[in-house]
């Protein structure tokens, strides 16, 4: 997932470029790609880094992207929308294997386990490409060490926009590090808003009506047991904040863990 406002740097990053290893176009709006990992890059699952390409003037155009791969992966994965007139994505969507992508090595972000208090259930609520940081966390062994259940929700307009998350869920079962734990603890709940699918509706409506919890056979949000991570559109972020705080949840941060965290930097 990428940040809403792009930045143009005056000087190239210390890391001049990482090699594109693979590119997958999920539909006409979404694509993912993998690049080599900069030597010395250390990050926590769920964080983001600045990545980009050189512009026509020779200066790099950079945007913040969530790292979709877990901290232990030898490669970096990113998941992006395609914006035809976007300063970066209009070019980034055309990358091919062997191309170079700038990756800066200062990760940051609030969607990290350190920002949450201990709990029983971890809810990862996403819309669109907001699923990217959760793809990282879902493949992190620490996630399953800390929580008895891990639930990923993803809401998109169309079924094709859910494919990345669907493949994530399928691949977790055979993951060498977390496969056994994920098979027992991980659940995925996907909904669409503009196309017929097994589950229809905005996730916030399904939470408010109680249908989400009925479908999963779980109790409603309880700040004593549940921890929530949120990444998606500004509308989702604001609505979820209101829903949770009405139920007694407090927002967490790296400096002061709480019952929920939200990635304020990103929008779909």
C-alpha positions, 0 to 999 in steps of 0.5 A, a space after each residue: 500500500 502507498 502513501 497519499 502524497 508523494 515526495 521528490 527528493 533532491 538527492 538520490 538515496 544512499 541505496 541507488 536501486 534494488 533489482 526487480 525480481 518479479 511482477 504480478 498484475 492482479 487486474 487492471 488496477 492492482 499489481 505486486 512486485 518483489 525486489 532485492 533487499 538492501 543490505 543492512 535493512 532491518 524492519 518490523 513486520 507491518 512497517 513501511 519504507 520510501 521507494 521510487 523511481 528516477 523522474 525525467 529530471 533525474 531526481 527520484 520520485 518517492 512514496 511510502 509503501 508498506 512492506 508486504 513481506 515479513 521481516 525475515 524474508 530475503 526479498 521485499 514485496 510491495 502491493 500497489 494500485 495503478 494510477 494512470 496520471 500518478 507521479 510515481 505509479 504511472 511509471 511504477 506499474 510498467 516495471 519489469 524484471 531486471 529494472 531498478 527501484 529505489 528503496 530507502 532504508 529507514 522503515 517506520 509505521 504504527 502497524 506493529 505488534 509492539 504498539 499493542 497491549 497483550 490480548 487474545 484475538 488480533 483483528 487486521 481490518 483493511 480495505 484495498 491495498 491496505 492489506 499489504 502490511 497485514 500480509 507481512 504480519 500474517 507471516 510473522 511467527 511472533 503474531 501467532 505467539 502473541 495471539 490465540 486467533 488472527 483475523 484478517 478482513 479485507 473489503 474491496 469493490 470487486 472480487 478481482 481486488 480480493 485475489 491478493 488477500 485470497 492467495 495470501 490466505 491459501 499460501 499461509 497453510 504451506 508456509 514453512 515458518 507459520 503454516 502450522 500455527 496459521 492453519 489453527 489460528 488464521 481466518 480471512 473474512 472478505 467482502 465486496 461493495 460493488 460486485 456480487 460475492 459470498 459476502 457483501 457490504 462495508 466491513 464497518 456496517 457488518 461490525 455494527 450490525 453484528 453480522 461479522 461476529 455471527 458469521 465467524 462465531 465470535 463475540 463482538 469487540 471487547 477491549 479486554 481481549 481484542 486488539 485491532 489494526 486498521 489500514 485502509 481508506 480515510 473513511 474506514 480509518 475514521 469510522 473504525 476509530 469511532 466504533 472502537 472508542 465507543 467500545 472503550 478501546 484506546 489507540 496505541 503507539 510505539 511509545 505507549 501500546 494500546 488496544 488498537 492502532 491505525 496507519 494514518 499515513 495511508 489511503 487507498 
